[in-house]
Amino acid sequence: MINVTIWNEFVHEKIHDEVKSVYPEGLHKALADGLNGEGFAIRTATLDQPEHGLTDEVLDSTDVLLWWGHMAHDRVSDEIAAKVAERVRGGMGFIVLHSGHFSKPFKRLMGTSCDLKWRVAGEQEIIWTVNPTHPICDGVDSRIILEHEEMYGEFFDIPAPDELVFISNFQGGEVFRSGCTFTRGAGKIFYFRPGHETYPTYYQPEVLKVIRNAIKWAHPARNAKQQFGKSEPVRPFGGVLV
C-alpha cells in the first residue's frame, strides 16, 4: 500500500464560479476519486487546515505527496515548505502538478526561479512521450491530446532534468518540457505540466494514468538509512576485509 497525500490550495474553487463548475469539490477531490485504487491509500490536505494539513504526523506517514497550487503560493508557510523539502530529500516522493512549478517547496528543491511563459486561451495541447521505456510511460500512448489547456512555453527556468519524459506543443507554436524527473537526496520528483483549473484535465483517463505511474515510480525505496559523519574503518588498517 502506497500512502499518498494530495495537497491543493483549494482557493479558486471557493471564489471562482467557472472553476467551481469544473471541480465542485476541489481539484484534490477530483484527483483523489480518479486515482482511487491501484494500491493507494489516499488522503487530502488543503491550505486552510492547521499547518496546511501537512503536520509532522502526515508528512512522516506520506510516501508520495502531490502538490497543486496557483494563486496562494505566498500564503504557504516557509516552515511548512522547508519541512516538505526536507522530507523529499529524506525519501518522500514529490509530484508537482501544473502551476505548482512556482510553489515554495518546488523552488526550494530546484534552486532556480522556476518561471516560464504562459497564456490562457483554451488551446489544444499535445503531450508527446519522448522516453517510452520510462516507468511513468507504462501503458501511455505516444501522445495525449488535450483539446483545451493553458499554454506554458519555454524557457522554463529549471535545472536540467535527470530525465525528460514528455514534451508538449501548443496551437500558438510553443513547446514545453512537460514531464521532468529529478532526484534530490533520496527523494524522487516528477513535474507534470497539465492541469489548469478551468479545464477538466484531471478527469481525462490518460492524464490520471500518468499520475498513477508517477506515484508508483516515486514511491520511496525501503533501503537502510544512510549514515553520515565520522566513520570507523571497516577493517584494521593493513588487514583484509572478511
Secondary structure by P-SEA (a helix, b strand, c coil): cbbbbbbbccccccccaaaaaaccccaaaaaaaaacccccbbbbbccccccccccaaaaaaccbbbbbbccccccccaaaaaaaaaaaaabbbbbbcccccccaaaaaaaccccbbbbbccbbbbbbbbccccccccccccccccccbbbbbbccccccccccccbbbbcccccccccbbbbbcccbbbbbbccccccccccccaaaaaaaaaaaaaacccccccccccccccccccccccc
